[in-house]
Structure formats: C-alpha cells, structure tokens
C-alpha cells in the first residue's frame, strides 16, 4: 500500500506513509519466519506506539473539524482494537500462545487501518486543508513523536489534549523502563535476518549505544546521537583491533567558501610518498545533508589514501537546515576548484583528479561533474558513487523491501530531505538533486563511473537505475552490488570484509583512471 498522489518529504501524509511502509516490511519478515521474531515485534510495538500517539494528537482531532466523522470513527475504532493487542505483545515473548494469538489478530487490523488511511482518509484530508497545512502538521507529527510513549497504554485517553496529557505522564516512565530493561540496547539493530554475520555485528553494536530514532529528533538533537563510525569502533574494541588506520599525514585547513565563509577541508596524504606530485581524490561525506562530519567518514578516506596511493581531500560542507540547498553543493564545487588551483601547495597533481562520495556525497560528486561541464572546465578522470542519492523521489523496490533497514530507513530519509529542502521545494526537481531526471544526452560525456549499491538500503534501486542511465548514455560505467550489508558499510573495512573489498575495488578503478589522461568537455 502507498499513497497514490504526490507529496513533499515533510508532509504529514508522507511521514505517515513512511511509517506504514516500515511496519509492513516488519510484518512481512514475521510472516516469512525470518529474522529475530521477538525483536521484530518489540520494534513494531515501539514504533506503532509513537506513531499512534502522534496521529491521535495531531491528525485525528482535525478530522471532525473537516467534517470527516466517518474517518474519526474509523481512527478511534482502530486505536481501540490495536492498543490491547500491542500491550499483550509488549508483555509477552515470542512463541508463547498469547503472543502469537495477539500478532495473528493485529496483522489484519493494522493492514486495514493502513488501507483506510492511505486510500480514503489522507487524500480527502489533504484536499480539504491543502499542502501548506500538511507541511505544518508534518512538523507537529515529528514533534509529537518526541513526547510520545514508547509502549502501548490501552486505558489512556485516545485522542486530543487528554491524550497529550497522558503521554506526558507515560513517556518518562516508558523511557526509564526501556533503559533499565535493556530494551533500548536492541531496538536500533536490523532484526530482519538478511545481514551477513559481520554486518549484523555492526548494527547490533550500533543498537547497544541506545540511539533514539533520529527521525523523531531535531537536527541539533540528532547530531548528538551515535553514528556509524561509533558502531565500528565498538566492534573494533570488542575484537582488540587498533585504529584508526595509519596514513602518512592528515592536515586540516581553511579555504574561502563560495559565500566568503571559512570552509574547513581535511587533506590526507599516504605514507612513503615521494617528491613527485600525487593524484588527488575529492571524497564527499554523507549524512543526508544534515548529519555527520568528515570525522564520521575518516575511515573511508584513510582506506582510499592507502589503497589508491593518492591525496584525499574531504570538505566539511555546510549542512541543513542552517544552510539548505544548494549550500552543500556549492561548497563541494568550491573545494574542487580550490584543490585544482592550489594542488602544488600540498603536493598534488591537478591533471590527475577524481571525485567520489557516499550517499548524499555520491549525489554531490556527480552534481559537481555536471556543474564543471556546464562551466566549460576540465572534468574529473573518474567518479566513484557509493550508494548515492540520485533522486528525492521514493524510487524503486528498495523503498519497500528496505523501508525498515538500519541505520537508514525510509522515515529517516524523508526527515533528511525535509530539512535539506526546507523553504526550497523547487530543489526537489533541480538536476543537481534529481539526477534520474536527466536525459541521456545530458549524461553523455560525463567521467567514467563506478557505482556501488547494497542489499539493505532504501537507496539501492535509485543507485542501480543511475548506473544503468549512465551506461545507456555511453558513459563507461561499472556497478557492484553487495548483498548482506547495509547503508554506511563502506567505511567499516576494519571489521567488515565486504567493505575492504569495496574500498579496494574503488581504489583499483582510481589507479587505472589516474594512469590515463584528464577528461575535457
């Protein structure tokens, strides 16, 4: 089930549909008998408890104002039916008769509520209140989740102000129980059973740090949460692995940004490099334009420095929502031009340059190539796009089959886009963002590319499609798919064999590209 009409990432109906997709995929795992059954239900109860509270306090009270009495009655009926079943599941364990019986009853009720909301209620509500109000309610929906109970409370008031008061009382009690019971140390892992053992260990380590769902937080709060690099360090410590990977030298410099601001840039140099100028790789970190820093992706840069024997430069571009699109793209382009024009000052060869990045970093790497070509400037010799964002649309099968993936699920992806495009809805159709909208003739002549995608990743389908589009446009393109791993796996080479292989694969492409000649437009 999904919405049959267009929405923006921060609209309340868009956010509700994201939650529905996550829950549906969890139900599919349960029905298929795969994964950790007990943990899948714990996650489902946790997420549905917050979701139900947010709907009941932001959306449902407005149904009556919009003369939607049947929808109001259906919402109340759904809450009345589901809350006792969720409470039973919360108080039991997998394989107990009452657990399985409650789950068997819950699944059709939940799916029917999703159908009613997505096919009947939300389209009608949007038509009556308009897109601007849906965006306002989206912000309220996210804020409500911050105050939502994390467990079901069947006897609490179901809607409106009374529900908010009950939630304010229940939330701290629920969080205390979650912490003391160890529940929080498991909720953020991938319970699907689809990851390989090494990748599963990383997601389990991430969950052990007790992160809160980022999509329920403000950007400031979210930036205080653990990141994927923290999870890798936990596994490294457990295995007695030292880090970080040594390189020749790391230097932090400030350059002038496109708006005259100070733009921090980190320069990595391989050990044992001779006096001859070295090739240069501009590596752009991920984080959905909102989260993370060059520190988060330090391991990727170190691995590529050593494997490709090149200088790696990584910009600390401005982030949303403080600086929305196109600030980050402008900073990456400015860093490229600075590196090209000042290569001699750090021992680099401006005639041998490549670009790449992870997630939104992959998006900005490809967009930089487009901008350089439009300006009539020499192009990179190569572009390495690791699980790149290539469209803001919810594109392809991976938006359904990986909706529940960790650390990047469908709800978090929408949260990031909401902040990056805040006040700039036209950015969603900008060719620097929506790379999939580019015609083949617009892609022709871009630098050779290597695209990496992975199994448990909402971005998998759009990365695969972009690789195909490049190939059809005549751009020499290779594509590698890694099964059993998740978004953000690339930097985990210290503890994940497939990450080591992916880094080596990119480095091999870079070495070959650096041995060739600089591309011109």
RALIN-V321641 format. One record per backbone hydrogen bond with DSSP energy under -0.5 kcal/mol. NH is the residue of the N-H (numbers start at 0). CO is the residue of the C=O. If there is no record, write none. Layout:
NH|CO / NH|CO
//
This chain:
10|7 / 11|133 / 14|10 / 15|11 / 16|12 / 17|13 / 18|14 / 19|15 / 20|16 / 21|17 / 22|18 / 23|19 / 24|20 / 25|21 / 26|22 / 27|23 / 28|24 / 29|25 / 30|26 / 31|27 / 32|28 / 32|29 / 33|28 / 35|190 / 36|34 / 39|35 / 40|36 / 41|37 / 42|38 / 43|39 / 44|40 / 45|41 / 46|42 / 47|43 / 48|44 / 49|45 / 50|46 / 51|47 / 52|48 / 53|49 / 54|50 / 55|51 / 56|52 / 57|53 / 58|54 / 59|54 / 61|58 / 62|58 / 62|59 / 63|59 / 64|60 / 65|61 / 66|63 / 67|62 / 71|67 / 72|68 / 73|69 / 74|70 / 75|71 / 76|72 / 77|73 / 78|74 / 79|75 / 80|76 / 81|77 / 82|78 / 83|79 / 84|80 / 85|81 / 86|82 / 87|83 / 88|84 / 89|85 / 90|86 / 91|88 / 95|92 / 99|95 / 100|96 / 101|97 / 102|98 / 103|99 / 104|100 / 105|101 / 106|102 / 107|103 / 108|104 / 109|105 / 110|106 / 111|107 / 112|108 / 113|109 / 114|110 / 115|111 / 116|112 / 117|113 / 118|114 / 119|114 / 119|115 / 120|115 / 121|116 / 123|119 / 124|120 / 125|121 / 126|122 / 127|123 / 128|124 / 129|125 / 133|129 / 134|130 / 135|131 / 136|132 / 137|133 / 138|134 / 139|135 / 140|136 / 141|137 / 142|138 / 143|139 / 144|140 / 145|141 / 146|142 / 146|143 / 147|144 / 155|152 / 159|55 / 162|158 / 163|159 / 164|160 / 165|161 / 166|162 / 167|163 / 168|164 / 169|165 / 170|166 / 171|167 / 172|168 / 173|169 / 174|170 / 175|171 / 176|172 / 177|173 / 178|174 / 179|175 / 180|176 / 181|177 / 181|178 / 182|177 / 183|177 / 184|181 / 185|182 / 186|182 / 188|185 / 190|188 / 195|483 / 199|195 / 200|196 / 201|197 / 202|198 / 203|199 / 204|200 / 205|201 / 206|202 / 207|203 / 208|204 / 208|205 / 209|206 / 210|205 / 215|212 / 216|213 / 221|217 / 222|218 / 223|220 / 224|221 / 229|226 / 230|226 / 231|227 / 232|228 / 233|229 / 234|230 / 235|231 / 236|232 / 237|233 / 238|234 / 239|235 / 239|236 / 240|235 / 247|268 / 248|268 / 250|266 / 252|250 / 252|264 / 254|262 / 256|254 / 256|260 / 259|256 / 262|254 / 263|261 / 264|252 / 265|313 / 266|250 / 267|311 / 268|248 / 272|269 / 277|346 / 279|351 / 280|310 / 281|353 / 282|280 / 282|312 / 283|281 / 283|355 / 284|282 / 289|286 / 290|286 / 295|292 / 296|292 / 297|294 / 300|296 / 301|297 / 302|298 / 303|299 / 304|300 / 305|301 / 306|302 / 307|303 / 308|304 / 309|304 / 310|278 / 311|267 / 312|280 / 313|265 / 315|263 / 316|314 / 319|288 / 322|318 / 324|419 / 326|323 / 329|325 / 330|326 / 331|327 / 332|328 / 333|329 / 334|330 / 335|331 / 336|332 / 337|333 / 338|334 / 339|335 / 340|336 / 341|337 / 342|339 / 344|341 / 345|341 / 345|342 / 346|343 / 347|342 / 348|277 / 349|347 / 351|348 / 353|279 / 354|381 / 355|281 / 356|383 / 357|283 / 358|385 / 360|357 / 361|358 / 362|358 / 363|359 / 364|360 / 365|361 / 366|362 / 367|363 / 368|364 / 369|365 / 370|366 / 371|367 / 372|368 / 373|369 / 374|370 / 375|372 / 376|371 / 378|518 / 380|352 / 382|447 / 383|354 / 384|382 / 384|449 / 385|356 / 385|383 / 386|384 / 386|451 / 388|358 / 389|387 / 394|392 / 398|395 / 399|396 / 400|396 / 401|397 / 402|399 / 404|401 / 408|406 / 409|402 / 412|408 / 413|409 / 414|410 / 415|411 / 416|412 / 417|413 / 418|414 / 419|415 / 420|416 / 421|418 / 423|420 / 426|423 / 427|424 / 428|425 / 429|426 / 432|429 / 433|429 / 434|389 / 434|432 / 435|389 / 436|433 / 437|434 / 441|438 / 442|438 / 443|439 / 445|442 / 447|380 / 448|475 / 449|382 / 450|477 / 451|384 / 452|479 / 454|481 / 455|484 / 456|454 / 457|407 / 459|456 / 462|458 / 463|459 / 464|460 / 465|461 / 466|462 / 467|463 / 468|464 / 469|465 / 470|466 / 471|467 / 472|468 / 473|470 / 474|469 / 475|473 / 477|448 / 479|450 / 481|452 / 482|480 / 484|481 / 486|455 / 488|485 / 491|488 / 494|491 / 495|491 / 498|495 / 499|495 / 500|496 / 501|497 / 502|498 / 503|499 / 504|500 / 505|501 / 506|502 / 507|503 / 508|504 / 509|505 / 510|506 / 511|507 / 512|508 / 513|509 / 514|510 / 515|512 / 518|378
//
